[in-house]
Amino acid sequence: MQIKKASTISWGQRFVMMRESRFGAFGPVLLALVCIWAYFGITEPVFLSPRNFYNLFMQSAVVGTIAVGITVVLLLGDIDLSAAATSGVCAALMAVLVTNVGMWGPLACLIAIVLGIVMGTTQGMLIAYIGIPSFVVTLAGNLGFQGLMLKILGIHGAINMRDPFVRGITTVALPPALGWALAVAFVAVFAWFALRRQARRRAIGLELDTPAALYGSIAFFAVLALAAVWTLNSYRGVPLLVVLLIGMTALLGWVTTSTPFGRMLFAVGGNQESARRVGISVQRTRVAAFGIVGMMAAIGGIVGASRYASVSFNAFAGGPLLLEAIGAAVIGGTSLFGGRGSVWNALLGALVIGSLGNGLDLSGASAADKLMFSGAILLLAVAIDALSRGGGNGGR
């Protein structure tokens, strides 16, 4: 097969193909996850039980939700240190509206999400149009939002959450038959995207995956999805929260890999000056990205309120939630330098962190041990990213 000359392939086509090829680069984080599961499965057999896997997925949901949003900002080469505090503020407002005002649960959740978008967009405007570094803006936002959360929660610093709609987000599980149907649908969609990517690469003359690699990846995901459903159905069924999280990630995955906005994200993160010269609005792209992370942070706050059955300062702003979310994105392969990453890998990174914490809990490890292990894994992930970009020669 002859390759078309570069001049016959448009910039947009080449960019789409480059992004799609990186979309599937989840091998290292998946291997790390399998190794962690294998180790704790041998040392702590209860780790591989259906009940523990159910709890593991639920425990990783809050971190995963926020990590997916943070990934969008990291693609630009920026950072958001206020995501956990934003989650706390939005969750606190929702709790006050539902518990103290008596507002309808879905409406309170919608208001909280809108607030998250406004908070993220405001910070994005300060970064994009005034030129303040994202580290400084979001660090200030982290401190200010923590104070705002305490103001909203009041003197007790916590509000119990009993609304059936909010609680149902993490307590409802799907019937077994519906779980199987969704697994089959997921595999079908994955196969369609894989075959579509192959066809698009063929159309513009790029190198194709071998049939073994193409159909092997489809078969692998089929086995993975069906095994997950079988395991969860052995306990309570597939949690509604898992379905919602996969749906939101799929939407953002499509936005970041198959839309003009997604191509602008990668272009700005890869080389901001070059992106500006080809007509991309760097400021608008940056504002939109921070709006997305604000939205996902708000959704993470709602999920956390449902999971913990309460909203407290320590659960959101006072704990390790922010570092775990950023760590999940980086462990998943998203570059801190921008221009490389995947929202899907952020979910796998959240599972890595959740699995490590869960396994260490089962083995009776201390809080100090868990922090040291998590820090070591995060440092290793960042070191690999830096080395892949020539960090030994001074990075960028």
N, C-alpha and C positions, 0 to 999 in steps of 0.2 A: 504494500500500500504506500502510495506516495503522499508525502505531507504537503499541504498547500503552503504556498509562500506566505510569509508573515504579512505581506502587504495586502493579501486577500482576506485576512481575518480582521474584523473590526476590533477596536479597543474594547468595546462593550462585550463582544463575544469572548475574547481572550480573558477578560476579567471574570466573567461568569464561570467559565470553565476552571479557572484557577481557584475560585472560591469553592466550587463544588468538589474539586479534588481534595481540598483540605477539609471539607465538611466531614468526610468519613475517616479522618486520621485520629481514631480514638483507641488505637491498639495499645499504647503504653498505659494509659489510665485503666483500661479494661483489664490488662494483665495484672496491674497492681491490685485491683479489686479482687480478682480471682485468687491471687496469692494470699491476700488478707483473709478471705473466706476459707481457703484451704487450711491455713495455719490455725485459725480459731476453731474450724470444724474438727481438727484433730485434737487440739488441746482442750477445747470446751465443746463437746458434742451437742449440747443444747443450742449452740449458736446456729446450727443448720436446721433447727426445728421450724415448722411453719409458723408457729406463734411468734418466735423471735424475729423471723423475717418480716412478718406483718408489722411488728413494733418498730423494726429497723426502718422500714419504708416510711412509717408515720413520723418517726423521730427526725428523719432527714428531710422532711418536706419543707419545713420553714427555711432551713439553710439553703435548700435547693432552689426555692422560689426566689429568694433574694439574690442568690448567686447567678441565676439566669439573667436577672436585670443588671447586675454589676458587670457581667460579661460584655454587655452592649457598650458600656462606657469604657471598659478596658480596651475594646477594639479600637478606640480612638487614641489610646495612649494616655487617657486620663484615669482618675481614680475617684471613687465616692466613699468618703469616710463617714458619711451621715446616714447611710442606708438603714442601719439597725435603729437609729434614733427616729428616722422617718417612719419606720414600721411601728415603733412604739407610740408616736404621736397619733398616727392614723387609727391604730387599734384603740387607744385611749378615747379618742373622739367617738368612735363607733360604740364603745362600751357605755359612754355617758349618754349618747343618744338613745340607745336601746334600754339601758337600765334605769336611768334617771328621768329621761324625757318620755319614754314609752314609745319611741318611734318603731315603725315596722322594720324588721331585721334587714331585708334586702335593700331598702332605701338607705338605711344607715351605712351599710357596706358600700353602696354606690357613692355616697357622700365622702366616705373615707378614702376611696380610690381617687376621686376627683381631687381631694386635698393632697394626696400623695403626688399626683401629676403636677399640681400647682407648686408644691414645695420643690420638686425636682426641676421643673422648668425655670423657676426663679433662680435657683443656683446656676443652672446652665446659662442663663442670660448674663449673670455676673461674670461668669468665666469667659463666655464667648464675646460679649460686647464691651466689657470693661477691661478684660485682659488679666484678671486675677487668676493665679494658678489654681487648678482644681483642688490640689491638696489643701491650700489655705482656705478656700471657700467652704469646702465640705468639712474640714476640721472645725471651722467656726460654726457651721451648721450643726455638726454633731453636738457641740457644747450647748448651743442655743436650743436645739430641739429637745435635748434631755431636760433642760429647765422647763420648756413648754409642756412636755409630757407630765412632769411633776405637778405643774399648775393645773392641768386638766384632770389628773387623777385625784387631786385633793390631798388632804392631810394624811390619809391612810396609805397612799401610794399604791393602791391596788383596787380593782373592781372585779367582782365575780361575774362570770358570763353564763347565763342560764337560758338565753334565747334559743328556742329549738332550731331556728334556721341556721344560726351561726354554729351551734354545737353540731348540727347535722353534717357540716362540711367534713368533719373528721370522724364522726361516729357511724355514718351510713356506709354499708358495704353492699356491693352489687350481688344479685342472685347469680349462682354459679353459671347458668346457661348464658346470661348476658356477659359475664366475664369471658367465657370462651368465644362468644361472638365478637367481642371487641378485640380479642387477641388475633383472631383470624383477619379482621378488618385492618388491624395495625400491620400485620405481615403483608397483606395485599397492597397497602399504601406504600410500604417500604419497597416492595418489589417493583411497583410502578415507577417510583422515583429512581430506583437504580437502573431500570431499563431505559427510562427517559434520559437519564444522564449519559448512558452509553450511546443512545441514538444521537444526542446532540453533539457528543464528541466526534462521532463518525461523520456527522454532517459538515463539520468544519475541518476535518482532516487531522484531528489530534489522535494521539496514541490511545488505543482501546485497552480496557481490562481484558484479561484472558477469560474464556468461558468458565474455567474452574474458579477463578477469583470472583467473578460476577455472581454465579449461581451458588458458590460456596458461602458468600456473605449473606445472600438471601436465606439459604438453609440455616445458617448460624442464627440469624435473628428470629427465624421461625421457631427453632428449638428453644431459644432464650425466652421468647414471649410466651410460648405454650408452657414451658417449665415454670415460669413465674406465676402464671394463672393457676396451674395445678397446685403449686405450693400454697398460694394464698387461699384457694378454695378449700384446701385441707384444714384451714383454721376457721376463718369467718367469711371469706370471699374477697374479691378485689375491692379495696377501699375506693369510695367515690373520689377522695382527695387525689389518689394516684392518677385516676383518669383525667381529672381537671388539670393537674400539673403537667401531664404529658400533652394535653391539648394546648395549654398555654405555651409550652416550650415548642411544640410543633408550629404554632403560629409565629412566634418570634424567630424560629429557625427558618421559616419561609421568608419572613421579612428581611432577615440578614443575609440570605443567600440567593434570593430569587427576585428581588425588587431593586429599582434604582436607588432607593434609600440605603439598602444593604450594601450595594456597591460603593456608595459614597462613604459609608462607615469605614470599610476596609481601605478605600483610597486615602481618606484623611489620616487614618491610623498608620498606613504604610509610608506616606510622604505628604505632609500637609501642604507644603509649598507647591508640589506638582499637582495636587488635587485642586488647589486654588487656580492654578494656571489653565487647567482644562475646563474651568467654569463652574466648579462645585462650590456651593455656598457652605464654607466651613462653619460659619457661625450658626446657621440654621440647623445644620447636621448635629452640631454639638448640643444645641438647646433641645432638639428632639430626643437625642440619646439620654440626656439627663431626665427628660420627662418620662421616658420609658422606665428608667431605673426607679424613679419615684413611684410610678404605677405598680411595678413589681414589688417594691418595698411595702406599699400599702396592702397589697394582696397577701404578702408574707405576714404582715401584722394581723390580718383577719384570720389567716390560717393558724397563727400562733395563739390568738385568743380562743379559737375553737379547740385547739389541741390541749391547751393548759386549763381551759374552762375559767380563765381569768385573764386580766391584763394587769401586769405589775411592772414596775420600773426595772427590777433585777432581771426579769425574763428577757427584756429587749435591750435596754441601754446599759444595764449594769453587768451583763454577762459577756461571754465570748462570741456572741452571735455575729458581730461584724467581722471579726477576724476569721471565723469559720466560713462565712460566706465568701470573703475575698480569697481565702485559702482554697475553697472548693473550685472557684473559677480558675485559679492559677494551677492547681493540681490537675485540673481537667485539660490543661494545655493552652489556655489563653495567655497570650504574651502581655507582660506589663509594659512593653514598649509599643504596643499597638499593632494593628494590621494582621493579627493572626489569632484565631480562636473559634469556638463553637459553643452555642448555648446548650447543645446536647451534652457536650463534654462536661459542662458545669454540673449537670445532674449526676454524672458519674463521679465527679470530684466530691459532690456532697455525699454520695454513697460511700466513697472511700473514707471520708472523715467520720461519717456516722458509723460505719462498720468498725473502724478502729476504736472509737469511743465505746461502742456497744461491746466489742470483744474484750476490751480492757476492763470494763465494768463486770462482765461475767467472770473474768479471771481474778477479780478482787484487787485490781491495781489501784493505786492511790491517785488522787487528783493531780499530784505533782508528776507522776509517771505519764498520765494522759497528756498533760500539757507539753512535756518534753518530747514525746513521740509525735504529737501533732506538729510541733515546731520543726522537728527534724525532717518530716515529710514535706512540709511547706518549703523549707530551705532547699531541699533537694530538687523540688520542682522548679523553683526560681533559678537555681544554679544551672539546671539543664537548659532552661529557656535562654539564660544569658550566654552559655557556651554555644548554643545553636546560632546565636546572632554575633558570634565573635567577641563574647564578653572578655575573653582573655586578652584581647587587644584594645580594650577600652570601650567595648560596647559600641553604641551608635555614635 
